[in-house]
Amino acid sequence: MKRTTIRLDKLLSHMGCGTRSELKKLVKQGAIEVNGTRVKDSGLQVDPGADRITVNGDEVRYREFVYLLLNKPQGVVSATEDNRDRTVIDLLGEEYAPFEIFPVGRLDKDTEGLLLLTNDGKLAHNLLSPRKHVPKTYFAHVEGMVGESDRQAFAAGVEFDDGYTTLPAELRILSAGTAGETPMSHIELTIHEGKFHQVKRMFQAVGKRVVYLKRIAMGPLVLDPRLGLGEYRELSEAELSLLKNYGTGSK
């Protein structure tokens, strides 16, 4: 099997252990070891999968990509930086700073729920490609009495005020509002595209208003109910395998 090597200073800087100049100083101080031997050259070629690397006695485990499942709270924007608002990146611990993570797609500022964060551009591209029609499922509180006519309308595709007609979507009515001053319905909706404010605009097209929105699934990923708002965790191996196979179209 072909060994894949990388410069030691590149590996360590990627893992947040310091700049290249800082790493040179650590080498001079004898603070960096590979397989128990003190390193004399920070440009040494190492095998991330086979060599044991330590800095000041602490082992450094290299990984190129990171995959995080976040339960996004309201009031936070799906961006890597913003001049006015807090971003989803601001929710992450400092240990993820070296990886240059970004959100895969976006959720509106006032929408909660599942958001995938990664630095794997290929996977993100596959999941966001319009040709993939990756399903996204939302839970919503809707002002108005959602009924069978709405389900049929969504199944056929609804037309927005700009003339665009959505792809067929699956509407599940959990509870329909009762007649009254402000009837409220609880629903789940699965869409297969990601137009701007799509869920809100779909209900607007049938004369109703979404007052609370939460994404609960994206492709094979399901929001972990143990994650509180603003909390996150790394994907399990099983989740990552499902996601990669789904995103690439593998069987």
HELIX and SHEET records of a PDB file:
HELIX    1   1 LEU A    8  HIS A   14  1                                   7    
HELIX    2   2 ARG A   20  LYS A   28  1                                   9    
HELIX    3   3 VAL A   88  LEU A   91  5                                   4    
HELIX    4   4 GLU A   94  PHE A   99  5                                   6    
HELIX    5   5 GLY A  121  LEU A  128  1                                   8    
HELIX    6   6 GLU A  148  ALA A  156  1                                   9    
HELIX    7   7 GLN A  198  ALA A  205  1                                   8    
HELIX    8   8 GLU A  237  THR A  248  1                                  12    
SHEET    1   A 2 ILE A   6  ARG A   7  0                                        
SHEET    2   A 2 GLN A  45  VAL A  46 -1                                        
SHEET    1   B 4 THR A  37  ARG A  38  0                                        
SHEET    2   B 4 ILE A  32  VAL A  34 -1                                        
SHEET    3   B 4 ILE A  53  VAL A  55 -1                                        
SHEET    4   B 4 ASP A  58  GLU A  59 -1                                        
SHEET    1   C 4 PHE A 102  PRO A 103  0                                        
SHEET    2   C 4 GLU A 112  THR A 118 -1                                        
SHEET    3   C 4 TYR A  67  LYS A  72 -1                                        
SHEET    4   C 4 TYR A 232  GLU A 234 -1                                        
SHEET    1   D 6 PHE A 102  PRO A 103  0                                        
SHEET    2   D 6 GLU A 112  THR A 118 -1                                        
SHEET    3   D 6 ARG A 209  MET A 218  1                                        
SHEET    4   D 6 LYS A 136  GLU A 143 -1                                        
SHEET    5   D 6 MET A 184  ILE A 191 -1                                        
SHEET    6   D 6 GLU A 170  SER A 175 -1                                        
SHEET    1   E 4 PHE A 102  PRO A 103  0                                        
SHEET    2   E 4 GLU A 112  THR A 118 -1                                        
SHEET    3   E 4 ARG A 209  MET A 218  1                                        
SHEET    4   E 4 LEU A 221  VAL A 222 -1                                        
END                                                                             
